[in-house]
Amino acid sequence: MVPKDNIIRNTGKTAAMSFHTKQNRFPITPKVTFRNMDIAYKSGTKFLGIHITKNLKCNVRVCPLSLQLSEVSCFIKPLNKSMSSCMIRIIYHLKKL
């Protein structure tokens, strides 16, 4: 069946996810097909810049972000007493490059 909305779909980037709690060890994963192609299940994906996991935990994005903030904090903290906040912001953005 051809969609009537004329949207082109990339089945190579299409994934199925079954959301469930951590306690549910056997989630329901029905077979998903689109244009006679089976869609594979993923445990996590990135959608519009947001990392989504099957049990809706935020560890996928939070752990790398907290590491990055820790590195920046150790770099900028000694400058706090000797520089203005404007100058610290400039240094922070330069360090990210």
Secondary structure, 3 states (H helix, E strand, C coil): CCCCCCCCCCHHHCCECCCCCCCCCCCCCCCCEECCEECCECCEEEECCEEEECCCCCHHHHHHHHHHHHHHHHHHHHHCCCCCHHHHHHHHHHHHC
